[in-house]
Amino acid sequence: MSEAGIPLGSETRLFTGLTNTGWLSGVLIDTGPDASVYGDVPITDVLITHGHADHFSSAADLRRSGARIVAPREEAALVENPEVNIRGMFSWARPSDEMVTKMFRGEGCFVDSFSDEWRGHGVEVVPLPGHTLGHCGYLTDDGVLFSGDALYVRAVWERHPLPYAIDPGLVRASLGVIDGLDFEWLVPGHGTAPLSRADVGGHVEHHIARMDDVSAFLLALLAEPCTTEQAIAAVSRHVGLSENAAQYWLAVTTVKGYLSDLLRQGLITFSVRHHAGYWGAV
């Protein structure tokens, strides 16, 4: 990769790394941890897909250099103060360091404006909630969609078999939005080369199938009522999660998301017995 990035479409450039980054006409989409990799390209604005620190890890440095920071309205508090996300994951208590994934840790950055106010500059905002409440993708005029963490491609599923999601129902809806968009290339947030439009449908289907597997597993499990902890442990074993504190706390949020999704559909019930929460299939 050159300092000018990898050309995609007629104008868009891609900078690959821990977090994939796009650039078009002075607008950067997400950031990796090292702002120097963007070389000498001018950066006037930074569009952030969502409020996880691995997607805005050098935003504060770029703002100090004069760039404006733009984030989804619902994500702005997380960008400005990553501690909010950390505390929320731990039911607002203060967790010890080993309980917190590195993707939530980073330097907060003031947000100058919101994504829903963004107009022009060759980039369209595409709401893609579910991974987080206000998650957005960004579609460039020359046909490149930067999807953040809305779509996990097959290769990423191998490393992260239970992708973080606060609302699986919204994730499914957002995947449908992606599959219906007109673009030439899709750049996911992590871990893979850009996908051609023809290849995206298979990855969308794979993502939905893996989510459906978790939902079906939970429904079968809950034929006999289980506590929240039992459900989290069973799903973690089912998908093959490694056992460590940070992974556990990510699974807590995600499995609760699946349970809430099934509850809203009327497929399971929730009750409290002996001061423990129990979930059971209808």
N, C-alpha and C positions, 0 to 999 in steps of 0.2 A: 504494500500500500504506500503510495506517495503521500507527501504532506498535503496535497490537494484532495486526498480522498479518492474513493473509487467512483467513477462516473456511473450513474443510473439514470435512465430516461435521457432527456436532452440537456437538462440543467442540474438535476439533483446529484449530490455526492453523498457517499456513504463512508463513515469512519467506523470500522469494526473494532470491537474490544469487549471488555467485560459487559458493557452495555452498548449496543449499537446506536450510533448517532447519525442523524441526517443533517444536510446543509443545503440551503437554496437561497440565493440572493440575500445573503447576510443573516438568514434565519437558521439557527441551530435547533434541532429537534432532539431532546434528551441530551444528557452529558455523561461521559465516563469520568473516572477519577482524576484524570490528568488533562487539564485544559491545553497543555502545550502540544498535544498530538494534532490539534486543529491547525497548526502551522500559522501561516500568514493570512488565512482566509478572513475577511471582515465578518464580525459577528455583532449585529445590532440588537437582535432579539433572541431569546432562548425559550422555546416552547417545551413544556414538560408534560409528559403523558399522565403521570400520577405521582402521588406523594410518598413513594418509597425512595429512600436515600440513594440507592444504587442508580436511580434515574435522574438525579440532580446533584451528583456528588461533586462536581466542580462549578455548579451554578453560582455559588458565592464569589469564587475567584473571577468568573466572567462578569458578574455584576460590578465588582470592584474595578474592572477594566472598562466599564461603560455600557455593558449590555443590559437591556430590559428583560425582566423575567416574567413569563406568562405561564399560568398554571390553571387547571380546572378549578372553578370556584369552590367545590367541595373538598379539594385537595390542598388549598392554599395554606391552611393552618398546619398541615403536616409538613409542607415544604419549609415554612417559616420556623417551625419548632418540631423537629423529629421526635422529641420526647413525648409529644401527644400520641403518636402512633404506638410508641413503646408502652406507654401507660395503658392505652386502650386495649392492647393485646393482653394485658395482665389485669384486666378489670379495674384499672386505674390505680392499683397498688404499685409500689416501686419494685421492679424485679431486680435480682442480682445480675451481674454482667453476663454470666454463662447462659442465662435464659433468653438472651436477646440475639436474634439473627443479625448478621452484619448488614443485611440489606435495609434494616431500619435505622442504622447508625450513620450519622453524617452531620455536616455543618449546615445549620439552618440558613435560609436565604430569603430575604424580603421579596414578596411577589408584587410586581408593579401593576399588573392587570390580569384579568381573568380570560380564560380561553373562549368563553361565550361572547366576549367583546371583540375577539380577533376578527379582522377583516383584511382580505387581500394578501399581498406579498407572495402570491403564488402558492399559498397553503390553506387548505380547508380543514376545519375542525370536524372530527367525526366522533360523537359520543359513543364510548364502548365500555359501559360500566359493568361491574361484577367482580373483577379482580379487586378493585376498590370502588368506592361509591361513585366517584366522579371521573373515573379513568376515561381518557380520550385518546383516539388515534389522530394522526395528521396525514392528509392526502395532498400530495403536491400536484401542481397543474400538469406536470409531465408524466403523471401516472405512477407515482411511487407512494405506497401506503406504509407508514410507520405505525405499527400496531401495538407497540409497547408490550405489555404482558397480557393482552386480551386473548392472544392465541399462543398456545404452547405447541411447538412443532414436535414431531416424533422423537427427534434426538434429545430434546430437552426433557421429555417425559421419562427417558431412561435414567436421567440423573435426578429428576424431581418427580417421583411417582404420585405425589398428591399436591398439585399446584395450589398455592395459596389463593383462596377466593372467599370473599365475605358473603356472596350471594350467587350460588350456582345457577339459579333461574335467570338472573341477569347475564351471567356469562354465556349461557346457551343463546339468549336473545342477541347478544353482541356478536357471537360467532355467526349467527344468521345474517346480521348486518354486513359483516365482513364478506361473507360468501355472495352477497348480492351487490357489492360495489363494483364499479368499473375502474380497474387499475391494471398496470402492466407488471409491476413488481410489488411484493410485500416484504418488508423488513421487520422481522420480529425483534423483540427487545434483547434477546440473548441467543448466543450459541449456535448460529447457523448462517450459511450464506443466504442471500436474498432468494425468495421463492418467486418463480414465474407465476403468472395468473393461472395457468393450466394446472399447476401443482398444488395450489392453495386448497382446493376442495377436498383433497385427500387428507390433508392435515386437519382441516376443520372437522371432517367426519371422524377422524381418529380421536380428536379432543372430546367431541361429544360422546363417542362410544365409551371412552374411559370414564367420563363423568357418569354416564348411564350405568356403568358397571358398579360404581360406588353406591349410587342410589339403590340399585337392585340388591346389592349386598346388604345394605342397611335394612331394607324392607324385609328381607329374609331373616336377618339377625333378630329383628324386633318382633318376630312371631312370639318370642318370649321376652317380656319387657326387660330392658337393660337400663342401667344408670348412664349418665353422660360419660363418665370415665370408662365404663365398659365399652361403650360404643366407640370412643376415641381409640382405645387400645385395639379393638377388633379391626377397625378400618386400617389402622397403622400396620398391623400384621398382614392384613389382606393385600395391601399394595406394596409391602416390602420396605417400609421406612426404616432408616437406621435409628438406633436408640441413643439420643442425646437430648439435652435439655432444650436447646434452641429449636430443634426439629419438633419436639413434643409440643411446644407452645404454638408453633405455626399450625400443627395438626389440630390443636384445640379449637382455634378459630375456624378452620376450614370444615372440620366435621360438624361443628355447631351450625355452620352455614348450610350444609346438606340436611341436617336435621330440621332446621327452620324451614327450608324449602319444601321438604316432605310434609311438614306440619301445615303449611299454608295450602298445600294441595289437598288436605284432608285425608292423607294416606296413613298418618300416624297420630298418636295422641301424646300429650305430656301431662304428668302429674307429679306431685311431691308426696313421698312417703318416707317416714322415719328420717326426715330432714335430708333426703336425697331426691334428685330429679330423675324420674323414670320416663322412658320413651317406649311406646308399644305400637305395633302395627294395628290398624283398624280391622 
